[in-house]
């Protein structure tokens, strides 16, 4: 990846404002917040509240098809994927892991399909294509605390990834076009740079006091064939399916559908797709471990870069740090590209949008209920 922020600046942005820099810089969605500061909270802290940006959670599992491999522990209860996020690394359902032989034989990877709302009547818990992110997926990945000779780099993510697909009718699914730029196999104990991954669930940590989910924006599916034909209605998504990605590189991303960094100002797409790498092989709770999927309230203020519900000085700092950067540079922050149509540059057009939304407060921020 071209260019990197210094470690100090990277950690400051992550800790102070909750936003990750880089070509695919989407912040993780906090599962829990401290209502006094509106920053991330350890789920076990007495002041912690489930983030009010969430308005619903998965209510039913319609299909659970783990990979053809037995694994140890209590990891095969699909009901653990229902309801609000907990931040507990053991409160997960595993999709199982494929061996290399199973992959060569064409055995399908594990998957799980969740329901949102009542399929027989409209309600508020279905997922709709609103402003900003529309839902978030929580795995149980964790940030490595050490650098080892077995592929782990301190500050990177011990990750197990999954494709994400959505459907209106439970039959026709549209898959989010993913990008994975991890250059090689990580091994069983290796890590990935989360900035190298886009539109794959599991790229944000959720465990040991850090509870964040990977957000998805239905707008990115607008050009998918089943969406254009009407088979998938982005304003009435009732099903989300997670499909495990065995991290040996046998499965590819969808990069050819996405814009490649550093090709501006005449932006072009990737020439081809890339192999996806994550921790592999794994055992125990092998493969992708699903903790929860939450439906997000609409974010009416795009200038709320860190998604804490108010456009304030922290967001201004983030805009300033990304100022005059373009897609692919180290200081790029995707959420600072505010003006439509998006041009992959942070400039005066974006500042004008930011200024017009200054001190805006999201309605959901006022809806925290005390116990």
N, C-alpha and C positions, 0 to 999 in steps of 0.2 A: 504494500500500500504506500503511495507516495506521501512522504512527510509524516511526522508524528508530533503531537504536542509533547512538551517536556513532561516528565512524570509529575512534577510538582503542580503544574497548571492543570493537568488532567485530573489529579486527585482533588484539587480545590474545586473545580467545576462539578465534579461528581458529588462531593460531600456538601458543598454549599448550596447548590441549586438542582442537583439531581439530574443533570443532563450529560450524556456522553457525547464527546466530539467525534468527528470522523465522517467519511463518505456516507455511511448509513446511520446517521446520528439520530436515532429516536430514543427518547428516554424511556426507562422502565416505568410502568404504572405502579405507584405505591399501593400495596394492599392495605396497610395501616398507616394512619397519620396521628400526630399529636395535635389536637384541635387548638392548642395555644400557639403553636408555631406554624402549623400546616406543612411541616416537613415530615419526612419519613419517620415512623416510629417502630421500634421493636414490638412485635405482636404481644410479647409477654409483659411489656411495660404497663403499669396501672392506668396510665392516661391514654393508652392506645385505643383508637376507634377504627373500625373498618372504614376505609376511605369513602366518603359520601359521593365521590364521582361515580361509584357503582350503583346501578339501579336494579340489578337482577343478576341471578346466577343460574347455572344449569339445574334443571329440575328432574331430568330423567335420562337414563341410558337406554338407547334403543338397540345398540349393537356393541358388543365387546368381543373382539377377535384377536387375542394375543398371538404373538409369533409362536411357531411350532417348536417350543423349547420349554422345559420345566425350569423353574427357578425357585430359590429358597425364600422363606419368609412369608409374611402375610401381605403380598403385593398384588393379589389378583382379585380384589374386591372392587368392582367398578363404582359402587356407591360412594367410594371415597372421593370421586371427582365431582360430586354434587354439592351444592350449597356454597357458602362463602369461603374464601381462602382462609387458611389458618397459619401459614408460615411454618408448619411442622413438617420436617423432611420425611417423616414416616407416614404422614397422612396422604398417601399417594396410591394410585393404581398404576402398575407397570404394564407396558405394551410388549414386554419380552424382547429378547435379542436374537437375531439370526446369526448362525455360524456361517463361515465362509462356504462350507459345503451346501448349506440350505440356500444361500444366496445363489450359488451356481446352479442349483436345481430349480430355481424359480419360485421357491416358497415365498408367499407374500409376507411383507412385514406386518407387525401388529398394528391394530387400529382400534379406535373407540369413537362412537358417534353419540353426541349429546343433544338433548332437546331443550329448547328455550320457549317458554310460554305454552299456551294451550293450542295444539294444532287445529282444533275445531272452532276456535273463535279468536278474534283479534284481542290483544291485550298489550300492556306496556312492556312485557318482558321479552318480546321478540327483538331481534337485533335489526336496526335500521341504519341506512347510510346517512348519517347526519354530519354536522361540522366536526372535524377532527377525527380522532380514533373512535372506533365503534365497539370493540371488545378487547379483552386481554386474556392471555393464557398464562397460567402459573405452572411451572415445572418445579423441580427441587434442586437445580444447579447451584453451585457455590463458587465463590471467588477463592482461588488458590492463595494460600498464605506463604508459600515457599516456592523456591526454584529448585528443581531436582534434575538428576540426570535421566529421568524417565519421561521427559517431555512437558513437565509442569513449569510454567513461568508465573512468578508471583504477580498477582493483580489481574491475571487472565482467568477465564471461566472454565471450570470443570463442567462440561455441558453434554447433554444428550438432546438431540434436536428432532423436530417432527415437522412434516408438511401440515398445512392447515387448509381445510376445504370447508365450504359453506353451501347450504341448500335451503330452498324454500319448501320443497315437497318431499324431501327425504330420499329422492331417487336421483335427481340431477344435481351434481356437485361441481362447483367452480373452485379451483385450487389457486391460492395466492402465489404469484410468480416469485420465486425465491432467488436469492443470490448468496453464494458461499465462496469466499476468496481464500479460505484456509488452504495453504499450499501443499500439505502432505498429511499422511496419517499421523494422528497424535499418539496412538497407543492407548493402552488401558488406563494410564494415569496422566495422559496429556491434556493440555488446555488449549483453548482457542481465544483469539482476540475477538470479542463480541462486536467490534466495529467492522469486522469482515463479513458479517452475516446480516441478511435482510429477509424479512417475511418467512422466517422459520421460527416456530415456537421453541422456547427453551434457551433463548439467548440472554436472559436476565436472571440474576441470582434470586433464590427463594429458600432461605434456610439459615439457621444459626443467627437469628436476629435481623437478618436482611430479607425483606419480603417485597419483591417486585415482580411484575408480570410483563410479558411481551405484548405490546399493543398492535392491533391490526386495523387498517382503514379500508372499509369496503369500496371506497372510491377507486382503489387500485385494481378492482375487478371489472370496471366499467366496460373495458374492451374485450372481455372474455367472450367466446362464442355463445355459451349457454346463457350469458347475461344479455347479450344483444338479441338473442332469439326469444327471450322472455321466459325461458325455462327456469332461470334463477332470478328472483325478484330481490334486489338489494334493499328494498324497503320492507321486506318481510322474511328475514332469515330466521328459520326456526331450528336449524340443525347445524352443528359444527362437528366436523370429523377431524381427528388427529391421526396421522399416519406416521409411524416411527421411521426414522432414517438410519439404517445400519451404517455406522460411520467409517466403513472400510473404503469408501470411495466408489462403491458399485452403483450408487444412486446419484443422479445428477440434479443440479439446480435448474432454474428456468431463466438464466441470465440473458439469453438472447431476446427476451421480452423486455429487458430493462435497459435504461440509459447507462452507459459506461462513464465513470468519472474521468475527468481530464480530457474530454473530447470536445469541449466547448471552444468557441461559441456555437459552432455547428454541431450540436449534440447528436451523437450516434449511439446505437445499441451495441451490446457485446456481440462479438463475432460468433460466439458459441456458448454452450453450457459447460459448467464445471463440476467435477466430482465433489460430493459433500463429505467432509470429514468431521468427526467428533470422537468422543471417547469410544474406543472399540478395540478388543471385545470387552463386554461387561458381563457381570453375573449378579447374583442376588436379585435386586430389583433391576433386572436387565432392561436396556433400551429406555425409551422415553417414559418418564414418571410423571403422570398428570396429577396435579393437586387441585386445580379449580379453573373454571372459565367464567369471567364476569362480564356483564353487559354494562357499557359506559354511558353516562349521561352526555348529551351533546355539549361540546366545548364551543361556546359562541364567541369567545375571545381568543383568536389564534395567537395574539401577542402574549398570552399567558404561556410563555415558552416552557416553564418548568411544571406546568399543570398543577399549581397549588391553589388555583381559583381566583387569583387577582393579578392584574398587570401592574407590576411594581418595579422597584429598583433592581431586584435580582434578575428579572427578565431583561431589563435594560443592560445590565452587565453582560448577560449572555449574548444579546444582540451586538453589543460593542465588541465582544471577543470574536464574533463571526463576521464583523464588518468588512465588506468588500471582498469576502472570500467567495469562491465558486466551488461547485460540486466536485469533490475529489481532493481538495486541499485539507491540510491537517486541522485548520481552525473551522472548517465547515460545520454548520449545525443546521440540519434539515428543517427544524421547526422555526428557524429565523427567516426562511424564504416565504414571507407572508403574503405578498401581493400576487393576485392572479392575473393572467395565467402564470403559473410558476415558471421562472426562467433560470433556476439553478444558480442564482447570484444573489448575494445579500447586499442591497444597495438602497438608494433614496426612496425607491418605490416601497420597499419593505418598511423603512423608517416612517414613511407617511402613514402606513396602516398602523404601525405601532403607536404613533402619536395620537391617532384618532381613537385608540382603545385604551389610552393611559388611564390607570386607576379603575378600569372596568372590573367588576366583581361577578363571578359566575353565580347563578342562582343556587346551584347545588352546594356551594360553600356555606350557605346560611342554613342548611338543612341537617346539620349535625345534631343528633338527639343524645342527650345525656342519659346514662343508665338510671 
